[in-house]
Amino acid sequence: QVQLVESGGGLVQAGGSLTLSCAASGRTYSIYKMAWFRRPPGKEREFVATITWSFGSTSYADSVEGRFTISRDNAKNTAYLQMNSLKPEDTAVYYCAATYGRSPTFDYWGQGTQVTVSS
């Protein structure tokens, strides 16, 4: 019922910036929360940031607090992740996810986009 398409990944130097986009389509009016997760090489998936679609309330993982900013453009049905002061440990496949309706879980996921930070 919801499709997510990510873009914006790439290769950047440590200390640089990068912005990821997640475009939602389908029954987007039912989206309650969108989030970014990431999977570093050889590690488990981890939470990065989340935002409520209507209120814009945000939360962040401690590892990215103060460096990353999650936002959304409701008119474009798109969420963003602005990443500043990137570190090599930020290297990961980044995934966009969304909750739908009253479901408490992230039932919809994007395909992932690679972010590589060189030292």
C-alpha beads as a LAMMPS data file, in Angstrom:
LAMMPS data file: protein, C-alpha beads

119 atoms
118 bonds

1 atom types
1 bond types

-500.0 500.0 xlo xhi
-500.0 500.0 ylo yhi
-500.0 500.0 zlo zhi

Masses

1 110.0

Atoms # bond

1 1 1 0.000 0.000 0.000
2 1 1 3.061 2.241 0.386
3 1 1 6.151 2.244 -1.775
4 1 1 9.422 3.914 -0.798
5 1 1 12.197 4.897 -3.185
6 1 1 15.517 6.151 -1.858
7 1 1 18.180 8.228 -3.542
8 1 1 21.170 10.404 -2.744
9 1 1 23.756 7.904 -1.586
10 1 1 27.337 8.119 -2.708
11 1 1 30.982 8.462 -1.784
12 1 1 32.095 11.403 0.356
13 1 1 35.185 12.429 2.268
14 1 1 35.215 12.417 6.054
15 1 1 33.857 15.714 7.341
16 1 1 31.694 16.189 4.280
17 1 1 27.933 16.275 3.880
18 1 1 25.336 14.276 2.028
19 1 1 21.545 14.377 1.803
20 1 1 19.391 11.301 1.293
21 1 1 15.838 11.390 -0.045
22 1 1 12.977 8.950 0.383
23 1 1 9.972 9.397 -1.880
24 1 1 6.754 7.696 -0.802
25 1 1 3.913 6.717 -3.094
26 1 1 0.665 4.795 -2.822
27 1 1 -1.560 5.343 0.198
28 1 1 0.738 7.957 1.674
29 1 1 -2.100 9.540 3.644
30 1 1 -1.885 6.590 6.016
31 1 1 1.790 7.085 6.864
32 1 1 2.274 7.886 10.528
33 1 1 6.039 7.765 10.940
34 1 1 9.042 7.579 8.667
35 1 1 12.538 6.673 9.678
36 1 1 16.049 6.035 8.495
37 1 1 17.963 2.908 9.426
38 1 1 21.389 1.773 8.360
39 1 1 23.384 -1.428 8.130
40 1 1 27.164 -0.955 8.431
41 1 1 29.371 -3.567 6.773
42 1 1 29.375 -6.764 8.807
43 1 1 26.979 -5.382 11.409
44 1 1 23.298 -5.511 12.238
45 1 1 20.797 -2.934 11.116
46 1 1 20.573 0.039 13.456
47 1 1 18.230 2.938 13.998
48 1 1 19.309 6.369 12.762
49 1 1 16.410 8.826 12.974
50 1 1 12.624 9.039 12.828
51 1 1 9.990 11.682 12.184
52 1 1 6.221 11.712 12.585
53 1 1 4.525 12.640 9.345
54 1 1 1.897 14.987 10.738
55 1 1 3.627 16.593 13.708
56 1 1 7.226 16.522 12.553
57 1 1 8.474 15.212 15.890
58 1 1 11.975 13.801 15.545
59 1 1 14.305 11.490 17.381
60 1 1 17.879 10.429 16.725
61 1 1 20.358 7.766 17.607
62 1 1 23.082 9.002 19.935
63 1 1 25.694 8.282 17.292
64 1 1 24.226 10.849 14.878
65 1 1 22.711 13.400 17.268
66 1 1 23.828 16.888 16.313
67 1 1 25.205 15.779 12.946
68 1 1 22.178 14.383 11.116
69 1 1 18.822 16.051 10.551
70 1 1 15.667 14.256 9.458
71 1 1 12.919 16.264 7.791
72 1 1 9.942 15.796 5.528
73 1 1 8.071 17.612 2.781
74 1 1 4.467 16.490 3.069
75 1 1 3.483 18.040 -0.263
76 1 1 6.135 15.968 -2.012
77 1 1 5.591 12.871 0.143
78 1 1 9.330 12.837 0.709
79 1 1 11.541 12.424 3.747
80 1 1 15.148 13.569 3.912
81 1 1 18.226 12.834 5.922
82 1 1 20.783 15.637 5.953
83 1 1 24.105 14.215 7.070
84 1 1 26.880 16.569 8.148
85 1 1 30.341 16.008 9.599
86 1 1 30.356 12.506 8.206
87 1 1 32.672 9.944 9.724
88 1 1 34.029 6.695 8.281
89 1 1 31.861 4.800 10.770
90 1 1 28.802 6.293 9.060
91 1 1 29.537 4.069 6.086
92 1 1 26.518 1.821 5.611
93 1 1 23.556 0.956 3.462
94 1 1 20.855 3.396 4.488
95 1 1 17.205 2.361 4.407
96 1 1 14.034 4.398 4.564
97 1 1 11.087 2.868 6.421
98 1 1 7.517 3.815 7.274
99 1 1 4.744 2.820 9.630
100 1 1 1.265 2.540 8.187
101 1 1 -1.942 3.446 9.975
102 1 1 -2.065 2.098 13.497
103 1 1 0.652 -0.482 12.978
104 1 1 3.489 0.071 15.471
105 1 1 6.071 -1.557 13.241
106 1 1 7.938 -0.356 10.174
107 1 1 6.098 -2.410 7.586
108 1 1 7.391 -0.640 4.487
109 1 1 10.996 -0.326 3.445
110 1 1 12.965 1.179 0.617
111 1 1 15.592 -0.633 -1.402
112 1 1 18.514 0.970 0.407
113 1 1 21.205 3.357 -0.771
114 1 1 24.931 3.044 -0.166
115 1 1 26.775 5.755 1.733
116 1 1 30.548 5.449 1.850
117 1 1 32.693 7.854 3.864
118 1 1 36.412 7.751 3.161
119 1 1 38.997 8.689 5.762

Bonds

1 1 1 2
2 1 2 3
3 1 3 4
4 1 4 5
5 1 5 6
6 1 6 7
7 1 7 8
8 1 8 9
9 1 9 10
10 1 10 11
11 1 11 12
12 1 12 13
13 1 13 14
14 1 14 15
15 1 15 16
16 1 16 17
17 1 17 18
18 1 18 19
19 1 19 20
20 1 20 21
21 1 21 22
22 1 22 23
23 1 23 24
24 1 24 25
25 1 25 26
26 1 26 27
27 1 27 28
28 1 28 29
29 1 29 30
30 1 30 31
31 1 31 32
32 1 32 33
33 1 33 34
34 1 34 35
35 1 35 36
36 1 36 37
37 1 37 38
38 1 38 39
39 1 39 40
40 1 40 41
41 1 41 42
42 1 42 43
43 1 43 44
44 1 44 45
45 1 45 46
46 1 46 47
47 1 47 48
48 1 48 49
49 1 49 50
50 1 50 51
51 1 51 52
52 1 52 53
53 1 53 54
54 1 54 55
55 1 55 56
56 1 56 57
57 1 57 58
58 1 58 59
59 1 59 60
60 1 60 61
61 1 61 62
62 1 62 63
63 1 63 64
64 1 64 65
65 1 65 66
66 1 66 67
67 1 67 68
68 1 68 69
69 1 69 70
70 1 70 71
71 1 71 72
72 1 72 73
73 1 73 74
74 1 74 75
75 1 75 76
76 1 76 77
77 1 77 78
78 1 78 79
79 1 79 80
80 1 80 81
81 1 81 82
82 1 82 83
83 1 83 84
84 1 84 85
85 1 85 86
86 1 86 87
87 1 87 88
88 1 88 89
89 1 89 90
90 1 90 91
91 1 91 92
92 1 92 93
93 1 93 94
94 1 94 95
95 1 95 96
96 1 96 97
97 1 97 98
98 1 98 99
99 1 99 100
100 1 100 101
101 1 101 102
102 1 102 103
103 1 103 104
104 1 104 105
105 1 105 106
106 1 106 107
107 1 107 108
108 1 108 109
109 1 109 110
110 1 110 111
111 1 111 112
112 1 112 113
113 1 113 114
114 1 114 115
115 1 115 116
116 1 116 117
117 1 117 118
118 1 118 119
